[in-house]
């Protein structure tokens, strides 16, 4: 938290990811697919896919 008592962006992101992971595999796949569409650059930087099938529309994820 910052000095005003608000969560930092990184804390919000971490909380969001934790929530999605708790919801299971299907929620993770949906979230990753949405990220792939919404921000392809970030998606590629995070290396969330494990093979080229993800680039063809199939969501394959690997979280290092």
matplotlib code that plots the C-alpha trace (Angstrom):
import matplotlib.pyplot as plt

x = [0.0, 1.1, 1.1, -2.5, -3.7, -4.3, -3.1, -0.3, -0.9, 1.4, -0.6, -3.9, -2.5, -1.2, -4.5, -6.4, -4.1, -4.5, -8.3, -8.3, -6.0, -8.3, -11.2, -9.5, -8.1, -11.1, -10.9, -7.1, -7.5, -10.2, -8.1, -5.0, -7.0, -8.4, -4.9, -3.6, -6.3, -6.2, -2.4, -0.4, 2.9, 2.5, 1.2, 4.4, 6.6, 5.0, 5.5, 2.2, 2.1, 4.2, 4.0, 3.0, -0.6, -1.3, -0.4, -3.0, -5.9, -5.5, -4.7, -1.9, -0.4, 2.7, 3.3, 7.0]
y = [0.0, 3.5, 6.3, 7.1, 3.6, 2.7, -0.5, 0.0, -1.1, -4.1, -5.1, -4.8, -7.0, -9.6, -9.7, -10.1, -12.9, -14.7, -14.4, -15.8, -18.7, -19.7, -19.9, -22.6, -23.6, -22.3, -18.9, -18.8, -19.7, -17.0, -14.4, -15.3, -15.3, -11.8, -10.5, -12.0, -10.0, -6.8, -6.4, -8.7, -7.1, -7.7, -11.2, -12.0, -10.4, -12.6, -15.7, -17.2, -19.7, -22.8, -23.4, -21.9, -23.1, -20.1, -17.8, -19.5, -18.8, -21.8, -20.8, -22.8, -21.3, -21.8, -19.5, -19.6]
z = [0.0, -0.6, 2.0, 1.2, 2.0, -1.6, -3.3, -5.8, -9.4, -8.8, -5.7, -7.6, -10.5, -8.0, -6.3, -9.6, -10.7, -7.4, -7.7, -11.2, -10.3, -7.4, -9.8, -11.8, -15.1, -17.2, -15.7, -16.3, -19.9, -20.4, -18.8, -20.7, -24.0, -23.2, -22.4, -25.7, -27.6, -25.5, -25.2, -27.6, -26.6, -22.9, -23.6, -25.6, -23.0, -20.3, -22.4, -21.4, -24.2, -24.5, -28.2, -31.5, -31.3, -29.0, -31.9, -34.0, -31.6, -29.3, -25.8, -24.3, -21.2, -19.2, -16.3, -15.5]

ax = plt.figure().add_subplot(projection="3d")
ax.plot(x, y, z, "-o")
ax.set_aspect("equal")
plt.show()
